[in-house]
Amino acid sequence: MNFMQDSCLMTNPKLLLPLLLALVFSSAAIAEKADRNKPMNVESDTLRYDDLKQTSVFTGKVMLTKGTILIRGAKIDVRQDPEGYQFGLVTAEPGKLAFYRQKRDGLDEFIEGEAETIEYDSRADTVKFIQNAQLRRYQGAKLNDEMTGAVILYNNTTDVFSIDGSPAKPNTGAPAGRVRAMLTPKPAPVVSSPAPGTPLRDSPALGGVKK
């Protein structure tokens, strides 16, 4: 790619999008598996792509969609390693939070989170929300679970998340940030009972020894 071509692509980032379809977030996190094969669409003010380093940087009110995935932030940096795994870093605008949302595979549930910084690791299949982190789980339109903390790590492979609070800052008087969570219990399984009028059989252990 020569300088003239690179300048043209920087002027009109939409020309470069077909080259990035196989680069950004090809393995879905929080996993609607069909998202992996869906086309990616990105809107941003500017884009810089480095074919040699396999990196792309979107800046300026970035919005990325890919299947059920929706990401918003001031800047999204994406890197692909030699094995084809992608690593994304989403940065929020000053005073705001970056946003991530995706449908859970095979369920009418969505996971969405916000933080000042969001890290996506395709190899580990994890999403990490850093600073002022929030994570919510919706069942349909109903909010089921909500968690806040300094750092939230969601592992899609194991469907396990961990939350860390922020430590107290020495000599500042600032208290430690506590982890907060609202978790809705899952409904108990329904146990079927005999239909009305169904006769019960005597048990040898209860009815005595047969003669």
C-alpha positions, 0 to 999 in steps of 0.5 A, spaced: 500 500 500 503 506 497 502 513 500 497 515 495 492 509 497 493 510 504 491 517 504 485 516 500 483 510 505 484 515 511 480 520 507 474 515 506 474 510 511 468 506 508 473 504 502 477 500 507 471 496 511 471 490 506 479 489 508 477 489 515 471 484 515 476 478 517 480 482 522 475 485 527 472 481 532 471 475 528 470 470 534 464 473 538 464 474 546 458 473 550 456 469 545 451 468 540 455 464 535 452 466 529 455 473 530 462 470 527 459 469 520 455 476 520 458 482 516 461 488 520 459 495 520 463 501 523 462 508 523 467 513 525 470 520 524 477 517 522 480 510 521 487 508 520 489 501 518 496 498 518 496 492 513 503 490 516 502 490 523 495 488 522 492 493 526 486 498 525 484 504 529 477 507 529 476 514 532 471 519 533 464 517 536 465 510 533 459 505 533 461 498 531 455 492 529 456 485 528 450 481 528 448 482 535 454 485 537 454 493 539 460 497 541 460 504 542 466 508 544 470 514 542 476 510 540 477 502 538 483 499 537 484 492 534 490 488 533 490 481 530 496 476 532 499 471 527 494 465 529 488 470 527 486 471 534 483 479 535 484 483 541 480 490 541 481 496 546 475 500 546 476 507 550 470 512 552 469 519 551 471 524 557 466 523 562 462 518 559 463 510 558 464 505 553 458 500 551 458 493 549 452 489 548 451 482 545 445 476 545 447 470 549 447 464 545 440 460 544 437 464 550 432 470 550 438 474 554 442 479 553 449 481 556 451 489 556 456 492 560 459 499 560 466 502 563 471 507 561 475 502 558 473 495 555 478 490 553 476 484 548 480 478 548 478 473 542 483 468 544 481 467 551 474 469 549 473 474 555 471 481 555 474 486 561 470 492 563 475 497 567 474 503 571 467 505 573 465 498 570 457 496 570 455 489 567 447 487 566 444 481 564 437 482 561 432 476 560 428 479 554 426 486 556 427 485 564 433 486 568 435 480 571 442 481 574 446 488 575 453 488 578 458 494 579 465 495 581 472 497 579 474 491 574 469 486 571 471 480 567 466 476 563 469 469 561 464 467 555 467 460 555 465 458 562 459 463 563 463 466 569 464 473 571 469 476 577 468 483 580 474 487 583 472 493 588 477 499 588 482 499 593 482 506 598 487 511 595 493 513 601 493 520 603 487 522 599 481 520 604 478 517 598 474 510 601 475 503 597 470 502 592 465 496 594 462 491 589 455 491 588 450 486 585 443 485 584 442 478 583 435 475 581 434 467 583 432 462 578 425 459 578 425 453 582 424 447 577 417 444 577 416 437 580 410 434 577 405 430 582 400 424 580 394 426 577 387 427 581 384 420 582 390 416 580 390 410 585 397 409 589 400 402 590 401 399 596 409 398 598 411 391 601 415 395 605 409 399 608 404 394 607 407 388 611 409 381 608 404 378 603 401 371 605 
